[in-house]
C-alpha cells in the first residue's frame, strides 16, 4: 500500500472515535462545562488518521516525524501561531513541518476552510475534550483528548498500529479491584486535578517507559516494614533516611502563579526517581512517595508458595481476562514482581519492559490471585 491510497483502519476507527467524543461532549455540555472543543465529523477524523499514518512512514532528512494534530479552529485556540497560508492536510506537508512541532506540547491545528481540511498553524493550549492525534512511531498512532490548558492531562482513546486497532474500554475502571493508577490513566480521577497524588504515579509510569531500559517500581505501605521480608537483605542501595523531595512536591497545592514552577520541579523529581528503575533490581517507594531504596532484589517470602499463575487483562474493548504463568508476560522482572505482590498483598508493582510494554501488578481479592493489568496503550 502506497501513500495516497486508502488506509482502511482509519475509516474503520473513525465512527467509534466520533461516538466517543460525541458522548463526552454531550455529557460535558449537560454539566455546564465551558471552553469545550468542537466535535469533528466522521470524515474529518478518518482523514486526519489516514494522513497522519502515511506521514509517519516518511522521513525528513533521515528523521522520523513526530507530529501531534489537534482538531481546533484558530478562534478556539489560546495564543495560536497562524500560518500566512494554511497547509493542505497531506502527508508531504506534515512531514516537512514536523520539526517545528517535535517538542512535546505543540500541536498542528486542523480545521475546515473553503478548500476542505487544512493545517492553519500551531497551538499549545487546547480546549477541553479536543480531538488530538499523535504520531508515536512509524505506523503507530494514538487518539487522545485534552482536558484543557497547557498542563492538562491527556486521556488516550484508541491506539492504531498498522491494521491493528485498540479502543480503550472506559468501563475497565468499574471492574472489581481496579487499582487507582488504572483509574487515573483511563481519565476518571478527579477531572479538575492534575495535582492529585495518583497522577504522580502516572507520571512515574510514563517516565519509566520513556527511558527504555526496563525497570521495576514497588509501592509499599508507609510506616510498615513488612515488605522487607520479600527483599534480599541488606539492600545494596538502601536510602537512609528516605529521600522525600517527591513526597513533598506531591503534597503541595500550588496557586496559579506557582503552578508552572511546581510542575517543572515535579517533573525533575519524577524523572530522577524513574531513572533509578533502570538499575538492575527494583526501586521502592512508599505510597506517600518517600524513596526507600533502589536496585533491590526481590525474594520469595519465607513460607510463601511460588506464584504459579496470574490473571491478565488489557483495558481495551473486546479484551478478555486470561490466566497465565507470570513468565508468559516477560522475564525475571515480571516473575519477581508477581511474587512480591503475591506475598505483599497491600503493595503495587509496576514493570516496564524494554520493548515498551508496561504492566501493573496488584492483588485481586475477587479473583484470589495476582492481577496483571497491561496498560501500555494508556501510556503512549
Secondary structure as UniProt FT lines:
FT   TURN            3..4
FT   HELIX           8..30
FT   TURN            31..32
FT   HELIX           42..56
FT   STRAND          59..60
FT   TURN            61..62
FT   STRAND          63..64
FT   STRAND          68..71
FT   HELIX           74..76
FT   STRAND          81..88
FT   HELIX           91..97
FT   HELIX           98..101
FT   TURN            104..105
FT   STRAND          107..113
FT   TURN            114..115
FT   STRAND          116..123
FT   STRAND          131..137
FT   TURN            138..139
FT   STRAND          140..146
FT   STRAND          154..161
FT   TURN            162..163
FT   STRAND          164..168
FT   HELIX           170..174
FT   TURN            176..177
FT   HELIX           180..186
FT   TURN            191..192
FT   HELIX           197..211
FT   STRAND          215..220
FT   TURN            222..223
FT   HELIX           226..230
FT   STRAND          237..243
FT   HELIX           245..251
FT   TURN            256..258
FT   HELIX           259..276
FT   TURN            277..278
FT   STRAND          282..286
FT   TURN            287..288
FT   STRAND          291..296
FT   TURN            302..303
FT   STRAND          310..314
FT   TURN            317..318
FT   STRAND          322..324
FT   HELIX           326..329
FT   HELIX           332..343
FT   TURN            345..346
FT   STRAND          348..352
FT   TURN            354..355
FT   STRAND          358..364
FT   TURN            365..368
FT   STRAND          369..374
FT   HELIX           376..379
//
